Amino acid sequence: MVSAAFWGYGERLDLLILERDFDSKKNGYSANSYLALLEELVVPNYTDGLIFMQDNAPIHTAKKVKE
């Protein structure tokens, strides 16, 4: 699974590969692996005025992610 970000006038980040969480069900992706992605991709690049969007995938709506 990969993630990317783009904004403004063609500004974008490189694709970031989401790491599997081997402690999760079926060794897939979890809220923990998604939080790691957010910390690496979103936090360092977010500035006031940007809108962060995501869908309602379970790892996006987990309680720890919302917090």
Secondary structure, DSSP 8 states (H G I E B T S, - for coil): -EE--EETTTEE---EE----TTSGGG---HHHHHHHIIIIITTT--TT--------HHHH-HHHH-
